[in-house]
Amino acid sequence: MKERIKSITLMVLVGVSLLQSYLLAYGTPNFDLIPQTEYVETELNGSKADMRNVIFPEQIVTHLGNKRHTVFPIDNQFYSMVSSDLMRDRSLDQLRKLNGVQTGVSWDILRDERPGIEIRFRQGVPLNVLQTIMPIKGDLSGYTDTITRILYYVKDTRDEVKVYLFTDSPLVVYEAGKTDITVRQLEQYVGFGEHLPSYHYHAASGSYLPNAPISMVRLKMPFTLFTQEQLKRSLFPDPSLTKFLFEKEGSQYYTDSKRILQMKNGQRWFLYTDPIAPPADNQTDIKGNLQNAVNFINQHGGWNSGYLLSGITPQETEGQQTLLFRQYIQNYPVLPAKPDTFGLIKVVMENGAVATYERSTINPDVQAAQRTEAQLPGGDALDALLAGVTKPIDSVYPAYQAVVTEQTVELVPRWAVELLDGSVEFLPAGK
């Protein structure tokens, strides 16, 4: 009986095999084309960047004398011309460290009375990092003082250009003993300011504010999202080993037994963690950490708009170091209405490698944005609004407040007031 069943089974298998051979040889295949929309894009698209792309002055200020000032916005042709010359072509040499209080120089007089150019960095740049993007001569490998602004001015004798580099401490300032920019060239750059709207110095915030309303563009734009499949393929060396771990409080967790990807779907945000074993000597190298962070982002998502290095904490330490990159759209910083929703890339470095990487999964389509003209107040109206801020102010600047809905991101022009505790408040929106 068993032998008979085996024979019948064998005959059936042979028959099926012959039928398959016939169909392969003589049958006409019917290939159904997959619509383009059904393909899953597994790469994270974004432009590449280098150090110079993420470290640039937020403002270039001209001092015209008699307490007159003006500001070159990032998208202004004068900004491009002056920053290219001073930060790429002109060198600084013979830097010496001074006590900012004991120099005998009145900074108020330099600002208000001397013709000059002031280059301002939002959160400051370590001096040895600054040397990688502008020609500062000398060995500065151990110099990590944070430079917040650089002042070029013409001496009252009109025969020399003086240059000072200010730090985030009033006690520390650097003087360049030598520069190759001439008095005539600097005065030419200062003269550009005569053709732009005037600004005044706001002492309570250390900011330069317009004497008249400024125009901005309100944007409402659609967006796409980085998917968990794209992120898995981009972040894990072997995505096939990545498994769903669990779901908790609206977040989904994936792991390859070493690294973890947390998808915060409600916030449209992800957090990637890669545990790193500490070596014997793990002294932080700020410049190396920054370069490695930029390279990592280039390979894992890229830069879907402009970004500016906006924070390095702590400056000198053993162990972890956090780097923040603020998103810029239309040359203005993007600040979300709620934290960890949009506008920021955060990288934690440890031992020169990326330990955590987090950012929004939102990829805005700026080209498809609806645009509406808007204005922010200036002059006395702006000063009156700032007088109502009761907490100590660090800086004031025009920005976009990002409002994220189910299908769009709306960028609302606002005056941002950054407080000394690091938090940000918005003044009432313009018209």
Buried (B, 14 or more C-beta within 10 A) or exposed (E): EEEEEEEEEEEEEEEEEEEEEEEEEEEEEEEEEEEEEEEEEEEBEBEEBEBEBBBBBBBBBBBBEEEBBBBBBBEBEBBEBBBEEBBEEBBBBEBEBBEBEEEEBEBEEBBBBBBBBBBBBBBBBBBBBBBBBBBBEEEBEEBBBBBBBBBBBBEEEEEEBBBBBBBEEEEBBBBBEEBEBEBEBBBEBBEBBEEBEBBBBBEEBBBBBBBEBBEBBBBBBEBEEBBBEBBBBBBBEEBEEBEEBEEEEEBBBBBBEEBBBBBBBEBBBBBBBBEBEEEEEBEBBBBEBBBBBBBBBBEBBBBBBBBBBBBBEEBEEEEBBBBBBBBBBBBBBBBBBEEBBBBBBBBBBBBBEBBBBBBBBBBBEBEEBEEEEBBBBBBEEBBEBBEEBEEEBBBBBBBBBBBBEEEBBBBBBBBBBBBEEEEBEBBEBBE
